Amino acid sequence: MTAGGVLGSVDALDAAPASADEPAQVRHELDRVGRPPAQTLVVFGASGDLTARKLLPALAALAEHGALPDPFAVVGVARTGWTDDEFRRVAARAGGDGSPAWRQVAERARYVSGDYGHPDTFTALKAVLDDLDRTLGTAGNRVFYLATVPSLFGVVAEALAAHGCNKPGPGGRFARLVVEKPYGQDLDSAVALDEDLHGAFDESSIYRIDHYMGKETVQNLLALRFANAVFEPVWNRRYVDNVQITVAEELGVEHRGGFYERAGALRDIVQNHVMQVLALTLMEPPTVVDAQGIRDEKVKLLRAVVVPDVEDVTGIAVRGQYTAGAVAGETAPGYRQEADVSPESTTETYVAMKLAVDNWRWAGVPVYIRTGKRLPKRATEVALEFHRVPHLAFGQREARELRPNSILVRIQPEEGVCLSFGAKVPGEAFRLRSVGMDFSYARAFPGPTADAYERLLHDVMIGDPTLFIRTDEVEQAWKIVDPLLSAWGQDGSPLSFYPAGSWGPHEADLLLARDLRQWRDP
Ligand code: BG6
C-alpha cells in the first residue's frame, strides 16, 4: 500500500481541482508505482472460478499499467488435466483484449496438473520454478496463492515446505503465501489452520486476503478520519449516538449453493468484511500508517468489542433466510430452492447484530451491523448518527422532517461521503429539513482506480502486508462471532424469513426499535 494505497489519496491532492466544478485529473494510481522485483506467482486452484474471474484479470490490468514485475511468470496448479497451452489460452482470455504486455505473460505461463496430496505434483512444480529462474530470470522469488478449497490450505503449505518451496529459490529474497478466505470455520479451526501454515511459513510471509481491505473507499476511512481536523473530534461517544454498518447485496448465492450452505452470511461476510470495516471505522489513530500501526490498532479495537454470551445471542442478533420474491423487477427463487441447497436448510443469508465496544471512546454507543443477500439493492456503507441538539428551539411541527446529523461513508456503489444536517426550507414558516453535503469519488477523481485484487496482488509482490489480515485479527474476529455459531447450531434456535427483494426480516427492525432507533435507508 505504500505508494498506491492511502498515499494514493495524497497523490490525488497534487492534482486537486482549481474549483469545485473542475475535476482533478488523476492517472490510474498503479501507473506511477513502479515495478515489483522479479518473481514467479504460483496459483493453486488455477482452473477455478476465482482465478478466472478475479486473479487473471487483475494480473492483466497490472500488466497494462506497467506494474507487474519484469521478468514475471505465472504458474497454474490444479487437478484439471490441462496442458500449458490450455492454461495459456485461459489466461489470455481473462485479460480481455489484453495489452501486449499481458499477452507476453500469458504466452509463457506454465501449468502443472496434479493432485495436491501427491508429492509428484510438487516435484514437477519445483522443476518448473527452477527452470523459470534459469531461463526467464525470475530470481528465486516466489509467491504462492492458495485459491483452492480451504480444506487444502494446510495440505498445500505442508507439501511446499516438504519440497523446500517455503524458502526462496537460489539467489532469491522471498517465498510468500497468500491465503484466501474463509480462514477457518470457527475459532478452533482457524487456530489449527494457523498451526499448519506456521509449520511451513513465518507469519511475516503469510498474506491473508480480505478483498474489502483493497477497496479504495475502505481505505478512505483512514484518510477521512485521520487526515482531517473536522471529523475526528466528534468521532466518539460524546457526539455519536449510534453506528450502522450495512453490507447489502442484490445477488443470491448464484452457483455457490454448496459452499454457502457451509458458510452462511456470518462466516461469509460478518467474520471478515464487516469486522474489518468496523475496525477501521472505530479504531484509534495509529502513530504511523504502516503494517504494524494499522494492524495493532485494528486488533486493539476488535479486542474491545464485547463478546456476547451464547445465551444472550437471541437478544442481540437476528438471522434470516430469503424466500421467493423479486429483486430489481426480476422474480427470484427462495434460498431453499437454489441449486445445491437443502430444501430444509437453516443456513442464514441475512444477519443483523447489535455490538458494544467497551472502551473510552465508544462506551455506550451501540454498533448495529447487518448483511444480507437478495436485498433490494447493492449497498455497502457506514453511517454515524449523531445525538440530537440538547434543546431544539424550533417547534416540533417545524422540525418534523429533521433527522439526526450523520456522516455516511458509501463504500460501494457510488463511492463517497455524505454529511447530512438540518437546513431551513425556503419560505415564511421556519420549517427544517435534513439536507446532504455530498462528496462523490467519481466526480472528484474521474480517473480509473485499481480493483481490490489488483491492489492486493501488487502489495504482495512488493511485500507490503498493511492491507492483509494478521493472525491475531482473524482470531479476535472469530471470538466475536463464535457465540452466534454456537447459538444458531442449537436445535430450535430462531430463524426468520424475508422475501427476496425486502430489507430483511421484521425481527431486524425490532432489534433497533427496542432501542427507539431505526435502520437508515441505504
Ligand atoms: C465475498 C463473498 O467475499 O464477497 C460473496 O464470498 C460476496 O458471497 C462478495 O458476494 C461481496 O463482495 P463485493 O466486493 O461484491 O462487495
Residues whose N, C-alpha, C, O or C-beta is under 5 A from the ligand:
A	BS01	BG6	D268
